[in-house]
Amino acid sequence: MKTRINLCNMKFRAFHGVLPHESVIGGDFEVNIVIDADLIEACESDDVRDTISYADVYDIVKEEMETPSKLLEHVAARIFKRISEQYMQISSLEVRVAKLHPPMNGEVEKAEIVITK
């Protein structure tokens, strides 16, 4: 049996960006996490201690989103590293960080960085 945890469309107001005003007025961001891990024990035990708590993963994402960075790559890498280090049973991890309506010379719904293992 394969198990996967998806945290979808987590929304944050944060202060990431290269332009000076982005660190002052901030912007809207979306984060998605996909975790593959052997969670068979939790499937059988019904005990939260045997799984990866998605509430704890959310807290990691929230903390990293609160730390300003110029690049989305930097934010996504910090999230990826913390989740990977916290949960050794992860076999596959995907972190997606998107800036919604980025300041560009044109209309763009979002700019997104994806890091996978």
C-alpha positions as CSV (number, residue, x, y, z in Angstrom):
1,M,0.0,0.0,0.0
2,K,1.2,3.5,-0.9
3,T,0.3,6.5,1.2
4,R,0.4,10.2,0.3
5,I,-0.4,13.4,2.2
6,N,-1.4,16.4,0.2
7,L,-1.7,19.9,1.7
8,C,-3.4,21.9,-1.0
9,N,-3.7,25.7,-1.6
10,M,-2.3,27.0,1.7
11,K,-2.6,30.8,1.5
12,F,-0.3,33.3,3.0
13,R,0.4,37.0,3.0
14,A,4.1,37.4,3.0
15,F,7.0,39.7,2.1
16,H,9.1,37.8,-0.5
17,G,10.4,39.5,-3.6
18,V,13.2,41.3,-5.3
19,L,11.5,44.6,-5.7
20,P,11.8,47.0,-2.8
21,H,8.0,47.5,-2.3
22,E,7.4,43.7,-2.1
23,S,9.2,43.7,1.3
24,V,7.0,46.6,2.5
25,I,3.5,45.9,1.2
26,G,3.9,42.1,0.7
27,G,2.0,39.9,-1.6
28,D,-0.2,36.8,-1.7
29,F,1.3,33.4,-1.9
30,E,0.1,29.8,-2.3
31,V,1.9,26.7,-1.1
32,N,1.2,23.1,-2.0
33,I,2.9,20.1,-0.4
34,V,2.9,16.4,-1.5
35,I,4.4,13.8,0.7
36,D,4.8,10.1,0.0
37,A,5.8,8.1,3.0
38,D,5.4,4.6,4.5
39,L,2.4,5.3,6.8
40,I,1.1,1.7,6.9
41,E,1.5,1.6,10.7
42,A,-0.9,4.6,11.1
43,C,-3.4,3.0,8.8
44,E,-3.6,0.1,11.1
45,S,-3.1,1.8,14.5
46,D,-5.3,4.9,14.1
47,D,-2.7,6.7,16.2
48,V,-1.4,10.2,15.2
49,R,2.0,9.3,16.5
50,D,2.4,6.8,13.7
51,T,1.8,9.3,10.9
52,I,3.1,12.6,9.6
53,S,1.0,15.3,11.2
54,Y,-0.3,17.6,8.5
55,A,-0.9,20.3,11.2
56,D,2.8,20.1,12.0
57,V,3.8,20.3,8.4
58,Y,1.5,23.4,8.0
59,D,3.3,25.0,11.0
60,I,6.7,24.5,9.3
61,V,5.4,26.1,6.1
62,K,3.8,29.0,8.0
63,E,7.1,29.7,9.9
64,E,9.1,29.7,6.7
65,M,6.6,31.9,4.9
66,E,7.0,34.4,7.7
67,T,10.7,34.8,7.0
68,P,11.2,37.2,4.1
69,S,13.3,36.2,1.1
70,K,14.1,37.7,-2.2
71,L,13.6,34.5,-4.2
72,L,10.8,31.9,-4.2
73,E,13.5,29.3,-4.7
74,H,15.0,30.2,-1.3
75,V,11.6,30.0,0.4
76,A,10.8,26.7,-1.2
77,A,14.2,25.2,-0.4
78,R,13.9,26.2,3.3
79,I,10.5,24.5,3.5
80,F,11.8,21.4,1.6
81,K,14.8,21.1,3.9
82,R,12.8,21.5,7.2
83,I,10.2,18.9,6.2
84,S,12.8,16.5,4.9
85,E,14.9,16.8,8.1
86,Q,11.8,16.4,10.4
87,Y,10.4,13.3,8.7
88,M,12.9,10.7,7.8
89,Q,10.2,8.3,6.6
90,I,9.4,10.5,3.5
91,S,10.2,8.7,0.3
92,S,9.1,11.5,-2.0
93,L,8.4,15.2,-1.4
94,E,7.2,18.0,-3.6
95,V,7.1,21.7,-2.4
96,R,5.4,24.2,-4.6
97,V,5.5,27.9,-3.7
98,A,3.6,30.4,-5.9
99,K,3.4,34.2,-5.9
100,L,-0.1,35.2,-6.9
101,H,-0.4,38.0,-9.5
102,P,3.4,38.8,-9.5
103,P,4.5,42.3,-10.4
104,M,5.3,41.8,-14.1
105,N,4.8,43.7,-17.3
106,G,1.7,41.7,-18.1
107,E,-1.1,39.7,-16.5
108,V,0.1,36.5,-14.9
109,E,-2.0,34.5,-12.4
110,K,1.0,33.1,-10.6
111,A,4.7,32.4,-10.7
112,E,5.6,29.2,-9.1
113,I,8.8,27.3,-8.1
114,V,8.6,23.5,-7.6
115,I,11.2,21.5,-5.7
116,T,11.0,17.7,-5.7
117,K,12.8,14.7,-4.2
